Amino acid sequence: MRDFPFWHNALKTAKTQVGLATVAADLATFQKQTGFLDEEKKLTEPQLKTLREFYTARKKALDREALPKEKPKFKK
C-alpha cells in the first residue's frame, strides 16, 4: 500500500528535477486511480497539502543545487 510515508520518501530521495516531476506525476495518477479496482484509500487533503509544501521546498533546493556556486572563469 502506498501511503504518506512512501510518497514523502519518494519526494525526499528524488535527485533531479526530472525525478521529482516523475514522482509528482505518479502521485497524481495514484490519487486518480486509487479505489478504482481495490480498497486502497486515497491520501487525505491535509496529507496532500503537506506533500505539496514539501515538493515546493524540495524543488527549490534542487534548483539551488543545479546553479553553479560561482561564475566560471575564462582565460582570455
N, C-alpha and C positions, 0 to 999 in steps of 0.2 A: 504494500500500500504506500502510495506517495503521500506524504503529509508535510506539514510545515517545516520540520527539521530537514527533510530531504531537499526541499526547494531552497531553503536558506543556505544549506551547504553547497548546493549546485551553483548558486549565485556567488558564494564566497570563494569557491575554487576556480571560477572562470578566470582564465589568464589573459584573455584578449577581448577586445570589443566584440568581435565576431562570436566568440564563445559565449559571452554574456547575452548577446542578442538571441543566440540559439536557445539558451536556457529560458529566456523570456517568452519566446515563441512556443516552446514546449509547454511551458506553464499555461499559456493562454489556451492551447489545444486541450490540455488536461482539464482545465476548468469547463470547457465547452462539452467535452465528451464524457466526463465523469457521471456515473449513474445511468448512462445510456444502456449498457449491457450488464452491468453488475451493480452491486450495492455500495460501491466505493463512494465516499462522501466528498463533496467539494470543500474547498477551503472557505472559511468564513470571511466576511468583509473586513473585520479588523486584522485578520491574518494577511489578507491581500494588501491592505494598506501598509502594514509593516514591511512586507516583501517589496512593495513599490518604493518605499523610502530607502530600504537597503540597496535596491537596484540602482537608484539615483546616486547614492553615495558611492557605490562600487564603480559606477560608470565614470564619475568624476575622478576617482582615484586612478583608474586605468588611463584616463585622459592625461593626468599629470605624469604618470609613468612613461607614457609614449612621447612626451615632449623632451627634447634634449635639455640637459642641465645648463649648458652654456652655449653660446654661439660658436659655431665651428670656425677655426682659424685657417685661412687660406694663405698659401705662400704667393707672393707677388713676383 
